[in-house]
Amino acid sequence: MTALPFRARLSTEAATLVRTVLTDDQVKQLQDALERAMADPWSWPPSDGEDLDDSIRQIVLPDLIAHYVILPDPPVPHLWVITLTVL
């Protein structure tokens, strides 16, 4: 099994929402989406907004929206999940 090229890290606020608010199904949906993003960080569309660069991406799921920043620099390239919005 090969390792994914990126890791995902959640901000404190996002991690708190995952632990306290999201249902098991929502957590599974988010996990699946983040695994896709870790394999190809540019697979999700960029966030809307003229002032934002394309390293900020958004994951839109039926019950939530996640925004993450692509941090490609070594030694540990990762995705930083900066916000989660529960719909």
N, CA, C and O atoms as a GROMACS GRO file, in nm:
protein
  348
    1MET      N    1   0.085  -0.117   0.000
    1MET     CA    2   0.000   0.000   0.000
    1MET      C    3   0.089   0.124   0.000
    1MET      O    4   0.184   0.132   0.078
    2THR      N    5   0.060   0.217  -0.085
    2THR     CA    6   0.140   0.339  -0.092
    2THR      C    7   0.078   0.446  -0.004
    2THR      O    8  -0.044   0.452   0.014
    3ALA      N    9   0.163   0.530   0.050
    3ALA     CA   10   0.115   0.639   0.135
    3ALA      C   11   0.057   0.750   0.048
    3ALA      O   12   0.100   0.771  -0.065
    4LEU      N   13  -0.040   0.819   0.102
    4LEU     CA   14  -0.096   0.934   0.032
    4LEU      C   15   0.008   1.046   0.033
    4LEU      O   16   0.082   1.060   0.130
    5PRO      N   17   0.013   1.125  -0.074
    5PRO     CA   18   0.116   1.229  -0.082
    5PRO      C   19   0.096   1.342   0.018
    5PRO      O   20   0.192   1.413   0.050
    6PHE      N   21  -0.024   1.361   0.067
    6PHE     CA   22  -0.053   1.468   0.163
    6PHE      C   23  -0.119   1.407   0.286
    6PHE      O   24  -0.183   1.303   0.279
    7ARG      N   25  -0.102   1.474   0.398
    7ARG     CA   26  -0.175   1.442   0.519
    7ARG      C   27  -0.279   1.551   0.540
    7ARG      O   28  -0.268   1.659   0.483
    8ALA      N   29  -0.379   1.522   0.621
    8ALA     CA   30  -0.480   1.623   0.653
    8ALA      C   31  -0.472   1.654   0.801
    8ALA      O   32  -0.461   1.565   0.885
    9ARG      N   33  -0.477   1.782   0.832
    9ARG     CA   34  -0.482   1.829   0.971
    9ARG      C   35  -0.601   1.921   0.984
    9ARG      O   36  -0.634   1.996   0.893
   10LEU      N   37  -0.664   1.915   1.099
   10LEU     CA   38  -0.781   1.998   1.124
   10LEU      C   39  -0.748   2.107   1.224
   10LEU      O   40  -0.674   2.085   1.320
   11SER      N   41  -0.804   2.225   1.202
   11SER     CA   42  -0.790   2.332   1.300
   11SER      C   43  -0.861   2.287   1.428
   11SER      O   44  -0.941   2.194   1.426
   12THR      N   45  -0.830   2.353   1.537
   12THR     CA   46  -0.893   2.318   1.664
   12THR      C   47  -1.044   2.328   1.655
   12THR      O   48  -1.116   2.242   1.705
   13GLU      N   49  -1.093   2.434   1.591
   13GLU     CA   50  -1.238   2.453   1.578
   13GLU      C   51  -1.302   2.343   1.495
   13GLU      O   52  -1.409   2.293   1.530
   14ALA      N   53  -1.237   2.305   1.385
   14ALA     CA   54  -1.291   2.199   1.299
   14ALA      C   55  -1.291   2.066   1.374
   14ALA      O   56  -1.388   1.991   1.367
   15ALA      N   57  -1.183   2.036   1.444
   15ALA     CA   58  -1.176   1.911   1.519
   15ALA      C   59  -1.283   1.905   1.628
   15ALA      O   60  -1.340   1.798   1.653
   16THR      N   61  -1.309   2.016   1.692
   16THR     CA   62  -1.413   2.021   1.795
   16THR      C   63  -1.550   1.991   1.735
   16THR      O   64  -1.629   1.917   1.794
   17LEU      N   65  -1.578   2.047   1.618
   17LEU     CA   66  -1.705   2.017   1.551
   17LEU      C   67  -1.716   1.870   1.515
   17LEU      O   68  -1.823   1.810   1.532
   18VAL      N   69  -1.608   1.811   1.467
   18VAL     CA   70  -1.611   1.669   1.432
   18VAL      C   71  -1.643   1.585   1.555
   18VAL      O   72  -1.722   1.491   1.547
   19ARG      N   73  -1.581   1.618   1.667
   19ARG     CA   74  -1.602   1.540   1.790
   19ARG      C   75  -1.737   1.563   1.855
   19ARG      O   76  -1.792   1.470   1.916
   20THR      N   77  -1.792   1.683   1.845
   20THR     CA   78  -1.910   1.715   1.926
   20THR      C   79  -2.041   1.734   1.849
   20THR      O   80  -2.148   1.723   1.908
   21VAL      N   81  -2.032   1.764   1.719
   21VAL     CA   82  -2.154   1.799   1.646
   21VAL      C   83  -2.189   1.700   1.535
   21VAL      O   84  -2.305   1.665   1.519
   22LEU      N   85  -2.091   1.656   1.460
   22LEU     CA   86  -2.119   1.573   1.343
   22LEU      C   87  -2.168   1.434   1.381
   22LEU      O   88  -2.124   1.375   1.480
   23THR      N   89  -2.260   1.383   1.300
   23THR     CA   90  -2.306   1.245   1.318
   23THR      C   91  -2.200   1.150   1.263
   23THR      O   92  -2.108   1.193   1.195
   24ASP      N   93  -2.214   1.022   1.293
   24ASP     CA   94  -2.120   0.922   1.241
   24ASP      C   95  -2.118   0.923   1.089
   24ASP      O   96  -2.013   0.910   1.027
   25ASP      N   97  -2.236   0.938   1.027
   25ASP     CA   98  -2.244   0.941   0.882
   25ASP      C   99  -2.172   1.064   0.825
   25ASP      O  100  -2.101   1.054   0.725
   26GLN      N  101  -2.188   1.178   0.888
   26GLN     CA  102  -2.120   1.299   0.843
   26GLN      C  103  -1.968   1.286   0.858
   26GLN      O  104  -1.892   1.330   0.771
   27VAL      N  105  -1.924   1.225   0.966
   27VAL     CA  106  -1.780   1.203   0.986
   27VAL      C  107  -1.726   1.112   0.876
   27VAL      O  108  -1.618   1.136   0.823
   28LYS      N  109  -1.800   1.008   0.841
   28LYS     CA  110  -1.757   0.916   0.735
   28LYS      C  111  -1.751   0.988   0.601
   28LYS      O  112  -1.656   0.969   0.525
   29GLN      N  113  -1.851   1.071   0.571
   29GLN     CA  114  -1.850   1.148   0.446
   29GLN      C  115  -1.730   1.241   0.440
   29GLN      O  116  -1.664   1.252   0.337
   30LEU      N  117  -1.702   1.308   0.551
   30LEU     CA  118  -1.587   1.398   0.557
   30LEU      C  119  -1.456   1.321   0.542
   30LEU      O  120  -1.366   1.365   0.470
   31GLN      N  121  -1.446   1.208   0.609
   31GLN     CA  122  -1.326   1.127   0.598
   31GLN      C  123  -1.302   1.082   0.454
   31GLN      O  124  -1.190   1.090   0.404
   32ASP      N  125  -1.406   1.034   0.387
   32ASP     CA  126  -1.394   0.992   0.247
   32ASP      C  127  -1.350   1.108   0.159
   32ASP      O  128  -1.264   1.092   0.072
   33ALA      N  129  -1.409   1.225   0.181
   33ALA     CA  130  -1.373   1.344   0.101
   33ALA      C  131  -1.229   1.387   0.127
   33ALA      O  132  -1.158   1.424   0.034
   34LEU      N  133  -1.187   1.382   0.253
   34LEU     CA  134  -1.049   1.419   0.285
   34LEU      C  135  -0.949   1.320   0.228
   34LEU      O  136  -0.839   1.359   0.187
   35GLU      N  137  -0.984   1.194   0.224
   35GLU     CA  138  -0.895   1.094   0.162
   35GLU      C  139  -0.880   1.123   0.013
   35GLU      O  140  -0.770   1.111  -0.042
   36ARG      N  141  -0.987   1.161  -0.052
   36ARG     CA  142  -0.979   1.201  -0.193
   36ARG      C  143  -0.889   1.323  -0.208
   36ARG      O  144  -0.807   1.331  -0.300
   37ALA      N  145  -0.906   1.419  -0.118
   37ALA     CA  146  -0.825   1.541  -0.123
   37ALA      C  147  -0.679   1.512  -0.094
   37ALA      O  148  -0.591   1.574  -0.154
   38MET      N  149  -0.650   1.420  -0.004
   38MET     CA  150  -0.511   1.387   0.026
   38MET      C  151  -0.443   1.321  -0.093
   38MET      O  152  -0.324   1.341  -0.116
   39ALA      N  153  -0.519   1.244  -0.170
   39ALA     CA  154  -0.464   1.179  -0.289
   39ALA      C  155  -0.443   1.280  -0.401
   39ALA      O  156  -0.346   1.269  -0.477
   40ASP      N  157  -0.533   1.378  -0.412
   40ASP     CA  158  -0.522   1.481  -0.516
   40ASP      C  159  -0.582   1.610  -0.460
   40ASP      O  160  -0.702   1.633  -0.475
   41PRO      N  161  -0.501   1.694  -0.395
   41PRO     CA  162  -0.553   1.813  -0.329
   41PRO      C  163  -0.627   1.910  -0.420
   41PRO      O  164  -0.709   1.989  -0.374
   42TRP      N  165  -0.600   1.904  -0.549
   42TRP     CA  166  -0.664   1.996  -0.643
   42TRP      C  167  -0.792   1.938  -0.703
   42TRP      O  168  -0.850   1.996  -0.795
   43SER      N  169  -0.836   1.822  -0.652
   43SER     CA  170  -0.956   1.758  -0.706
   43SER      C  171  -1.084   1.832  -0.666
   43SER      O  172  -1.186   1.821  -0.735
   44TRP      N  173  -1.080   1.908  -0.557
   44TRP     CA  174  -1.195   1.986  -0.515
   44TRP      C  175  -1.181   2.127  -0.569
   44TRP      O  176  -1.069   2.175  -0.587
   45PRO      N  177  -1.292   2.195  -0.595
   45PRO     CA  178  -1.284   2.329  -0.656
   45PRO      C  179  -1.229   2.433  -0.559
   45PRO      O  180  -1.238   2.417  -0.438
   46PRO      N  181  -1.171   2.540  -0.616
   46PRO     CA  182  -1.125   2.649  -0.530
   46PRO      C  183  -1.243   2.722  -0.465
   46PRO      O  184  -1.355   2.719  -0.516
   47SER      N  185  -1.214   2.785  -0.353
   47SER     CA  186  -1.318   2.864  -0.286
   47SER      C  187  -1.356   2.982  -0.371
   47SER      O  188  -1.276   3.034  -0.449
   48ASP      N  189  -1.479   3.025  -0.356
   48ASP     CA  190  -1.525   3.145  -0.426
   48ASP      C  191  -1.467   3.267  -0.357
   48ASP      O  192  -1.446   3.269  -0.236
   49GLY      N  193  -1.440   3.367  -0.435
   49GLY     CA  194  -1.391   3.492  -0.379
   49GLY      C  195  -1.275   3.545  -0.460
   49GLY      O  196  -1.182   3.472  -0.494
   50GLU      N  197  -1.283   3.670  -0.491
   50GLU     CA  198  -1.180   3.732  -0.573
   50GLU      C  199  -1.048   3.749  -0.498
   50GLU      O  200  -0.942   3.753  -0.561
   51ASP      N  201  -1.052   3.759  -0.366
   51ASP     CA  202  -0.933   3.784  -0.288
   51ASP      C  203  -0.859   3.658  -0.245
   51ASP      O  204  -0.754   3.666  -0.182
   52LEU      N  205  -0.913   3.541  -0.277
   52LEU     CA  206  -0.853   3.416  -0.233
   52LEU      C  207  -0.772   3.352  -0.345
   52LEU      O  208  -0.812   3.356  -0.461
   53ASP      N  209  -0.658   3.293  -0.309
   53ASP     CA  210  -0.582   3.223  -0.412
   53ASP      C  211  -0.634   3.080  -0.427
   53ASP      O  212  -0.717   3.035  -0.348
   54ASP      N  213  -0.584   3.009  -0.528
   54ASP     CA  214  -0.642   2.877  -0.556
   54ASP      C  215  -0.589   2.767  -0.465
   54ASP      O  216  -0.624   2.650  -0.484
   55SER      N  217  -0.506   2.800  -0.366
   55SER     CA  218  -0.463   2.698  -0.270
   55SER      C  219  -0.570   2.674  -0.164
   55SER      O  220  -0.559   2.580  -0.085
   56ILE      N  221  -0.674   2.758  -0.159
   56ILE     CA  222  -0.786   2.738  -0.068
   56ILE      C  223  -0.895   2.666  -0.146
   56ILE      O  224  -0.949   2.718  -0.243
   57ARG      N  225  -0.927   2.546  -0.101
   57ARG     CA  226  -1.025   2.461  -0.169
   57ARG      C  227  -1.144   2.436  -0.080
   57ARG      O  228  -1.136   2.452   0.042
   58GLN      N  229  -1.256   2.397  -0.142
   58GLN     CA  230  -1.376   2.369  -0.064
   58GLN      C  231  -1.431   2.231  -0.099
   58GLN      O  232  -1.434   2.190  -0.214
   59ILE      N  233  -1.473   2.164   0.005
   59ILE     CA  234  -1.540   2.035  -0.009
   59ILE      C  235  -1.686   2.060   0.024
   59ILE      O  236  -1.718   2.102   0.136
   60VAL      N  237  -1.774   2.035  -0.069
   60VAL     CA  238  -1.917   2.056  -0.046
   60VAL      C  239  -1.984   1.919  -0.042
   60VAL      O  240  -1.984   1.845  -0.141
   61LEU      N  241  -2.040   1.888   0.073
   61LEU     CA  242  -2.110   1.762   0.096
   61LEU      C  243  -2.256   1.794   0.129
   61LEU      O  244  -2.289   1.909   0.155
   62PRO      N  245  -2.343   1.694   0.129
   62PRO     CA  246  -2.485   1.723   0.154
   62PRO      C  247  -2.512   1.797   0.285
   62PRO      O  248  -2.602   1.881   0.291
   63ASP      N  249  -2.434   1.767   0.390
   63ASP     CA  250  -2.462   1.825   0.520
   63ASP      C  251  -2.357   1.923   0.570
   63ASP      O  252  -2.376   1.984   0.676
   64LEU      N  253  -2.247   1.940   0.497
   64LEU     CA  254  -2.144   2.029   0.546
   64LEU      C  255  -2.054   2.079   0.435
   64LEU      O  256  -2.048   2.022   0.326
   65ILE      N  257  -1.984   2.187   0.466
   65ILE     CA  258  -1.885   2.244   0.375
   65ILE      C  259  -1.755   2.256   0.453
   65ILE      O  260  -1.753   2.308   0.565
   66ALA      N  261  -1.647   2.209   0.394
   66ALA     CA  262  -1.515   2.220   0.455
   66ALA      C  263  -1.425   2.301   0.363
   66ALA      O  264  -1.427   2.284   0.242
   67HIS      N  265  -1.346   2.389   0.421
   67HIS     CA  266  -1.247   2.465   0.346
   67HIS      C  267  -1.109   2.422   0.395
   67HIS      O  268  -1.085   2.412   0.515
   68TYR      N  269  -1.020   2.397   0.301
   68TYR     CA  270  -0.885   2.359   0.339
   68TYR      C  271  -0.784   2.435   0.255
   68TYR      O  272  -0.812   2.479   0.144
   69VAL      N  273  -0.664   2.449   0.311
   69VAL     CA  274  -0.553   2.515   0.244
   69VAL      C  275  -0.451   2.406   0.209
   69VAL      O  276  -0.422   2.319   0.290
   70ILE      N  277  -0.399   2.413   0.088
   70ILE     CA  278  -0.296   2.318   0.044
   70ILE      C  279  -0.160   2.376   0.084
   70ILE      O  280  -0.122   2.484   0.038
   71LEU      N  281  -0.088   2.303   0.169
   71LEU     CA  282   0.046   2.343   0.212
   71LEU      C  283   0.145   2.239   0.158
   71LEU      O  284   0.173   2.139   0.225
   72PRO      N  285   0.198   2.261   0.038
   72PRO     CA  286   0.277   2.159  -0.030
   72PRO      C  287   0.423   2.149   0.015
   72PRO      O  288   0.494   2.059  -0.029
   73ASP      N  289   0.468   2.240   0.100
   73ASP     CA  290   0.610   2.243   0.132
   73ASP      C  291   0.653   2.126   0.221
   73ASP      O  292   0.584   2.092   0.318
   74PRO      N  293   0.767   2.066   0.187
   74PRO     CA  294   0.824   1.961   0.272
   74PRO      C  295   0.866   2.020   0.406
   74PRO      O  296   0.875   2.142   0.416
   75PRO      N  297   0.891   1.944   0.506
   75PRO     CA  298   0.908   1.800   0.500
   75PRO      C  299   0.776   1.722   0.506
   75PRO      O  300   0.773   1.604   0.472
   76VAL      N  301   0.667   1.787   0.549
   76VAL     CA  302   0.540   1.715   0.559
   76VAL      C  303   0.432   1.794   0.484
   76VAL      O  304   0.366   1.879   0.544
   77PRO      N  305   0.414   1.768   0.353
   77PRO     CA  306   0.306   1.834   0.281
   77PRO      C  307   0.172   1.795   0.343
   77PRO      O  308   0.148   1.678   0.372
   78HIS      N  309   0.085   1.892   0.362
   78HIS     CA  310  -0.044   1.858   0.420
   78HIS      C  311  -0.153   1.956   0.380
   78HIS      O  312  -0.129   2.063   0.322
   79LEU      N  313  -0.273   1.914   0.412
   79LEU     CA  314  -0.392   1.996   0.393
   79LEU      C  315  -0.434   2.044   0.531
   79LEU      O  316  -0.443   1.964   0.624
   80TRP      N  317  -0.458   2.171   0.544
   80TRP     CA  318  -0.501   2.228   0.671
   80TRP      C  319  -0.649   2.262   0.657
   80TRP      O  320  -0.685   2.355   0.586
   81VAL      N  321  -0.735   2.186   0.726
   81VAL     CA  322  -0.879   2.211   0.723
   81VAL      C  323  -0.904   2.328   0.818
   81VAL      O  324  -0.893   2.315   0.940
   82ILE      N  325  -0.938   2.442   0.758
   82ILE     CA  326  -0.949   2.564   0.838
   82ILE      C  327  -1.090   2.590   0.889
   82ILE      O  328  -1.107   2.651   0.994
   83THR      N  329  -1.192   2.545   0.816
   83THR     CA  330  -1.330   2.566   0.862
   83THR      C  331  -1.418   2.448   0.823
   83THR      O  332  -1.395   2.382   0.722
   84LEU      N  333  -1.517   2.424   0.905
   84LEU     CA  334  -1.626   2.332   0.874
   84LEU      C  335  -1.756   2.406   0.901
   84LEU      O  336  -1.772   2.469   1.006
   85THR      N  337  -1.847   2.400   0.806
   85THR     CA  338  -1.978   2.461   0.824
   85THR      C  339  -2.082   2.350   0.813
   85THR      O  340  -2.091   2.283   0.711
   86VAL      N  341  -2.159   2.332   0.918
   86VAL     CA  342  -2.264   2.232   0.918
   86VAL      C  343  -2.391   2.298   0.865
   86VAL      O  344  -2.433   2.403   0.913
   87LEU      N  345  -2.451   2.234   0.765
   87LEU     CA  346  -2.572   2.290   0.702
   87LEU      C  347  -2.698   2.242   0.772
   87LEU      O  348  -2.809   2.279   0.733
   0.00000   0.00000   0.00000
